[in-house]
Amino acid sequence: MKKLLCTILVFSVFFCKAQEIEVRGGFLTDSIKIGIVVPYTLSASYGRNQTIVFPDSTYSFAPFEIDHKVYFPTRSTAEISYDSVVYYLSSFEIDSIQRLKLPVFVVHPQDCTAIFADEDSVFLQQLIAQVPDSLSIEDLPLKTNTAYHAVSWLLNYPLLLIAGGILIVVVIVGWVVFGKRIRKYFALRRLNRNHRRFNEEFGHSVDRLKQGFSTQLAESTLLIWKQYMERLTSSPITKYTSKEIFQLVRDESLADALKKIDKTIYRESSGLEQEPLLELQRFSQDQFKQKVEELKNG
């Protein structure tokens, strides 16, 4: 079948003078049935220095619908080029005679010129005879066909590009207008999450110290506080001694609490008072509130 179509298309184009464009088109059958694909050939001869474009799947083939198409390679002589394509079309219209003429488009620097082939027509084969007016709907001689017919999915690329461009513009404008507010929202959210986690870990460690004191557990509790303060203040608190921390923050209550905790750890006391630990938690709470205010007003 493909060889026959190729032969018909090749010999359907005749030689013409250089720069003259001739377009031929027509159905390869005289009749059609509803929903059945039929071939339509379109060929053109034109000067070698010219550029032509055939209709693609976005073109309106009304009253027909395109199923698929087959292009044939360009053939050229010294002055003339020949192009051809076969469109496989189907129709769901019930007109007894259905007509179609297709163009090729000649590309110019500023625009395109459409050159149409002569109009061709096909007859619709009726599957049911004339139905009398007195025949009831229940007695209509309907023919059913439940076989699946695959239909090519066509993507509207221009619409997709326009929608994508609009989306990008909206995102850029939204970021310019609301970007600072969005960054602030996520920063506050992260700050609150880290503070809740610290309170849970620190409180759990303090409860374990109440149940049974050990210098290792006391050091671990102090390290939890230092690690949180390091994240909160962006200072290397974990590498600082208690004296260096006091020089950094200048808080007498905090300095006193750190001294008591250090004495307990390094002198290997048998217990640790709760008040120094509560002072650490109080100081971290104050620093957290200060950081929140900085973010809100920044």
Backbone torsions as a table, in degrees:
resi	resn	phi	psi	omega
1	MET	NA	-44.0	-179.0
2	LYS	-64.8	-38.8	178.9
3	LYS	-64.3	-40.5	179.0
4	LEU	-63.3	-44.3	179.3
5	LEU	-63.3	-41.9	179.8
6	CYS	-61.8	-42.6	179.5
7	THR	-62.9	-43.1	179.9
8	ILE	-62.9	-42.9	-178.0
9	LEU	-67.4	-40.4	-178.4
10	VAL	-63.6	-42.4	-177.1
11	PHE	-87.3	-3.6	178.0
12	SER	-79.1	-14.6	179.9
13	VAL	-101.8	127.4	-179.3
14	PHE	-108.1	163.0	-177.6
15	PHE	-69.5	141.6	177.4
16	CYS	-138.3	170.2	-179.4
17	LYS	-69.7	153.2	179.6
18	ALA	-57.6	141.2	178.2
19	GLN	77.7	-9.7	176.9
20	GLU	-87.4	139.1	-178.4
21	ILE	-112.7	128.2	177.8
22	GLU	-125.7	130.4	-177.5
23	VAL	-118.4	131.7	177.1
24	ARG	-127.2	140.3	178.3
25	GLY	-152.1	150.6	178.3
26	GLY	177.3	160.2	176.7
27	PHE	-77.5	150.2	176.9
28	LEU	-94.5	11.4	176.4
29	THR	-144.5	156.2	-178.0
30	ASP	-89.7	-20.1	-176.1
31	SER	-139.9	160.1	179.6
32	ILE	-135.8	167.0	171.6
33	LYS	-123.1	153.0	-178.0
34	ILE	-60.2	125.7	176.8
35	GLY	81.9	-4.1	-178.9
36	ILE	-93.6	133.9	-177.1
37	VAL	-76.3	133.6	176.5
38	VAL	-128.9	151.0	-179.4
39	PRO	-87.5	142.6	174.3
40	TYR	-129.2	125.1	-177.2
41	THR	-98.7	142.5	175.8
42	LEU	-137.7	124.4	-178.3
43	SER	-135.6	158.1	-178.6
44	ALA	-149.2	140.3	171.2
45	SER	-116.3	136.8	-174.0
46	TYR	-156.6	166.7	179.7
47	GLY	-66.2	146.8	-176.0
48	ARG	-63.9	-23.9	-179.8
49	ASN	-87.1	5.3	179.8
50	GLN	-104.6	159.7	178.2
51	THR	-124.3	126.7	178.3
52	ILE	-123.8	155.8	-180.0
53	VAL	-130.7	133.3	177.0
54	PHE	-90.0	153.9	176.7
55	PRO	-58.2	140.0	176.2
56	ASP	-105.1	-168.9	-173.6
57	SER	-68.3	-14.3	178.4
58	THR	-84.8	-7.5	-179.4
59	TYR	-76.2	148.5	179.2
60	SER	-82.6	116.0	178.9
61	PHE	-99.6	18.5	-175.9
62	ALA	-51.5	138.4	8.5
63	PRO	-86.1	14.5	-178.2
64	PHE	-101.8	164.4	174.4
65	GLU	-123.4	139.5	-177.0
66	ILE	-83.4	135.0	175.3
67	ASP	-96.5	-52.8	173.2
68	HIS	-164.2	177.3	-178.6
69	LYS	-143.3	157.0	179.1
70	VAL	-130.8	120.8	177.4
71	TYR	-93.6	149.0	175.1
72	PHE	-114.3	145.5	-176.2
73	PRO	-59.5	147.9	177.5
74	THR	-67.2	136.0	174.8
75	ARG	-117.1	134.7	-174.8
76	SER	-132.7	148.8	169.7
77	THR	-111.4	-162.3	-179.0
78	ALA	-63.9	-32.8	-175.0
79	GLU	-125.5	-20.6	-171.4
80	ILE	-119.4	142.3	171.4
81	SER	-115.5	149.9	-178.0
82	TYR	-128.6	129.3	176.1
83	ASP	-128.9	150.0	177.9
84	SER	-152.9	155.2	179.4
85	VAL	-150.4	148.1	175.8
86	VAL	-113.6	121.8	175.3
87	TYR	-98.3	132.6	176.4
88	TYR	-102.6	112.5	-170.3
89	LEU	-117.6	155.6	173.3
90	SER	-136.8	157.9	-179.0
91	SER	-133.9	145.2	176.1
92	PHE	-121.2	14.2	175.4
93	GLU	-84.1	158.8	-176.0
94	ILE	-111.6	11.7	175.9
95	ASP	-64.4	138.9	-177.0
96	SER	-67.5	-32.8	176.0
97	ILE	-122.3	128.2	-178.7
98	GLN	-124.3	132.8	-171.6
99	ARG	-117.3	154.7	179.3
100	LEU	-156.8	138.6	168.3
101	LYS	-139.7	134.0	-176.4
102	LEU	-115.8	152.4	179.1
103	PRO	-105.1	166.9	158.2
104	VAL	-116.4	153.9	-175.3
105	PHE	-111.0	123.8	177.6
106	VAL	-89.5	122.1	-175.4
107	VAL	-86.2	123.6	174.2
108	HIS	-111.7	167.6	179.5
109	PRO	-57.4	-33.6	-175.1
110	GLN	-104.8	-29.0	-176.3
111	ASP	-156.2	-166.9	178.3
112	CYS	-127.6	147.5	176.3
113	THR	-114.1	129.0	179.6
114	ALA	-91.6	128.9	175.2
115	ILE	-119.7	118.0	-173.0
116	PHE	-92.6	146.8	168.9
117	ALA	-78.3	165.0	176.4
118	ASP	-63.3	147.2	179.9
119	GLU	-67.6	137.7	175.9
120	ASP	-124.5	155.1	-176.7
121	SER	-135.4	158.2	175.6
122	VAL	-135.3	156.7	179.0
123	PHE	-98.2	141.2	177.2
124	LEU	-88.3	123.9	176.3
125	GLN	-80.9	119.4	179.9
126	GLN	-78.6	130.0	179.8
127	LEU	-87.4	-16.2	176.6
128	ILE	-129.1	148.2	-179.7
129	ALA	-76.4	177.3	178.0
130	GLN	-60.0	129.3	-177.4
131	VAL	-95.8	125.8	178.3
132	PRO	-62.3	151.6	-179.5
133	ASP	-64.6	-27.9	-175.8
134	SER	-82.9	-6.2	-177.4
135	LEU	-74.8	130.3	-179.2
136	SER	-76.3	160.7	-178.9
137	ILE	-62.3	-37.5	-178.1
138	GLU	-63.6	-25.2	-176.3
139	ASP	-98.4	7.0	179.7
140	LEU	-63.5	133.2	-179.6
141	PRO	-78.9	70.0	-177.2
142	LEU	-80.0	146.2	176.4
143	LYS	-111.4	124.0	-177.6
144	THR	-102.8	149.1	176.7
145	ASN	-143.3	109.0	-177.2
146	THR	-99.9	8.2	179.9
147	ALA	-68.7	139.8	-180.0
148	TYR	-73.0	131.5	177.5
149	HIS	-117.0	113.8	-178.0
150	ALA	-70.1	131.4	179.2
151	VAL	-116.6	130.5	-179.5
152	SER	-64.1	137.1	178.9
153	TRP	-90.7	123.7	-177.5
154	LEU	-105.7	126.0	178.4
155	LEU	-95.8	126.8	179.2
156	ASN	-81.1	88.0	-175.8
157	TYR	-62.8	-43.4	178.1
158	PRO	-57.7	-44.1	179.2
159	LEU	-64.9	-38.5	178.8
160	LEU	-63.7	-42.3	179.3
161	LEU	-65.4	-41.3	178.7
162	ILE	-63.0	-45.8	-179.9
163	ALA	-63.4	-41.2	177.9
164	GLY	-63.2	-41.4	178.2
165	GLY	-63.5	-42.6	178.5
166	ILE	-62.8	-41.3	-179.5
167	LEU	-63.4	-42.3	179.9
168	ILE	-63.7	-43.3	179.5
169	VAL	-62.4	-43.0	179.9
170	VAL	-62.6	-41.5	-179.7
171	VAL	-64.4	-43.6	-179.4
172	ILE	-64.2	-46.9	179.5
173	VAL	-62.8	-42.1	179.2
174	GLY	-62.4	-37.7	-179.9
175	TRP	-70.2	-39.4	179.1
176	VAL	-63.6	-42.1	-175.8
177	VAL	-79.2	-44.6	-172.4
178	PHE	-111.8	5.6	-175.1
179	GLY	-58.9	-44.1	-179.5
180	LYS	-63.5	-42.3	-179.8
181	ARG	-65.9	-37.6	179.6
182	ILE	-67.0	-44.6	179.1
183	ARG	-63.0	-39.0	179.0
184	LYS	-64.3	-40.7	-179.7
185	TYR	-60.4	-47.8	-177.9
186	PHE	-70.6	-33.2	177.3
187	ALA	-65.1	-43.1	177.9
188	LEU	-65.6	-38.6	179.0
189	ARG	-63.8	-43.0	178.6
190	ARG	-66.2	-38.5	179.6
191	LEU	-62.7	-45.3	179.0
192	ASN	-65.3	-39.5	179.7
193	ARG	-63.7	-43.6	179.5
194	ASN	-65.6	-36.1	180.0
195	HIS	-68.7	-40.5	177.2
196	ARG	-63.3	-41.6	-179.8
197	ARG	-64.5	-41.1	178.3
198	PHE	-62.2	-46.3	-179.4
199	ASN	-59.4	-39.6	179.6
200	GLU	-66.1	-48.4	-177.7
201	GLU	-66.8	-45.0	-178.5
202	PHE	-65.1	-45.0	178.9
203	GLY	-62.2	-39.4	178.7
204	HIS	-64.6	-40.6	-179.8
205	SER	-67.5	-39.2	177.4
206	VAL	-63.3	-40.7	178.3
207	ASP	-61.7	-37.9	178.6
208	ARG	-67.4	-35.6	176.6
209	LEU	-64.8	-35.9	177.5
210	LYS	-63.6	-37.0	-177.0
211	GLN	-75.8	-32.8	179.4
212	GLY	-168.3	116.4	-175.8
213	PHE	-80.3	141.4	169.4
214	SER	-152.4	147.2	-179.1
215	THR	-63.0	-34.5	178.7
216	GLN	-63.3	-42.6	180.0
217	LEU	-68.4	-36.6	177.9
218	ALA	-65.2	-42.5	176.9
219	GLU	-62.7	-40.2	179.2
220	SER	-64.0	-39.1	178.9
221	THR	-65.5	-43.1	177.9
222	LEU	-64.0	-37.0	179.6
223	LEU	-66.4	-36.4	176.6
224	ILE	-59.2	-43.7	179.3
225	TRP	-65.3	-43.9	-179.1
226	LYS	-63.6	-41.7	-179.5
227	GLN	-63.9	-40.1	178.6
228	TYR	-66.8	-43.9	179.4
229	MET	-64.7	-31.8	178.1
230	GLU	-65.1	-43.1	177.3
231	ARG	-67.8	-37.1	-174.7
232	LEU	-73.4	-39.3	-174.9
233	THR	-102.2	-6.8	-177.7
234	SER	58.8	36.0	176.4
235	SER	-123.2	146.5	-178.1
236	PRO	-73.7	63.0	-175.4
237	ILE	-60.4	-36.2	-176.3
238	THR	-63.7	-21.2	-179.4
239	LYS	-95.6	-4.7	-177.9
240	TYR	-90.3	148.3	169.5
241	THR	-81.5	171.5	179.4
242	SER	-61.1	-38.1	179.4
243	LYS	-64.2	-41.7	179.7
244	GLU	-68.0	-35.7	177.0
245	ILE	-63.6	-42.2	179.3
246	PHE	-63.2	-40.9	177.7
247	GLN	-63.6	-28.5	-179.3
248	LEU	-78.3	-43.5	-171.6
249	VAL	-103.3	-23.3	177.9
250	ARG	56.5	54.2	179.7
251	ASP	-124.8	111.8	-175.4
252	GLU	-62.1	-41.9	-179.2
253	SER	-63.8	-41.1	178.8
254	LEU	-65.9	-42.0	-179.6
255	ALA	-61.9	-41.6	178.9
256	ASP	-63.9	-41.1	179.0
257	ALA	-64.6	-41.9	179.6
258	LEU	-65.2	-38.0	178.1
259	LYS	-62.0	-44.4	-179.8
260	LYS	-63.1	-41.6	-179.6
261	ILE	-66.8	-41.3	179.5
262	ASP	-63.1	-42.5	178.9
263	LYS	-60.2	-41.5	-179.0
264	THR	-64.8	-41.0	-176.1
265	ILE	-73.4	-51.0	-171.5
266	TYR	-79.6	-22.8	175.9
267	ARG	-94.1	0.4	177.3
268	GLU	53.8	54.1	177.6
269	SER	-70.3	166.7	-177.8
270	SER	-86.8	-4.1	-179.3
271	GLY	-166.1	165.9	-179.2
272	LEU	-132.5	127.8	177.6
273	GLU	-66.2	151.5	-177.6
274	GLN	-77.3	-26.5	-173.2
275	GLU	-61.0	-43.2	177.9
276	PRO	-59.8	-36.8	179.0
277	LEU	-67.2	-41.2	178.1
278	LEU	-64.7	-31.1	177.7
279	GLU	-67.3	-39.2	175.4
280	LEU	-60.7	-43.1	-179.6
281	GLN	-67.4	-37.4	177.6
282	ARG	-63.9	-42.5	-179.8
283	PHE	-64.6	-42.3	179.4
284	SER	-65.0	-34.6	177.7
285	GLN	-65.0	-42.5	178.2
286	ASP	-63.5	-42.6	179.3
287	GLN	-65.0	-36.7	177.5
288	PHE	-63.3	-47.1	179.6
289	LYS	-61.8	-39.3	179.2
290	GLN	-64.0	-40.8	178.9
291	LYS	-65.9	-38.8	178.4
292	VAL	-62.3	-43.7	179.5
293	GLU	-65.0	-37.8	177.3
294	GLU	-62.1	-41.3	179.1
295	LEU	-68.5	-41.7	-178.6
296	LYS	-65.6	-37.0	-176.3
297	ASN	-95.7	-3.1	-177.5
298	GLY	-80.2	NA	NA
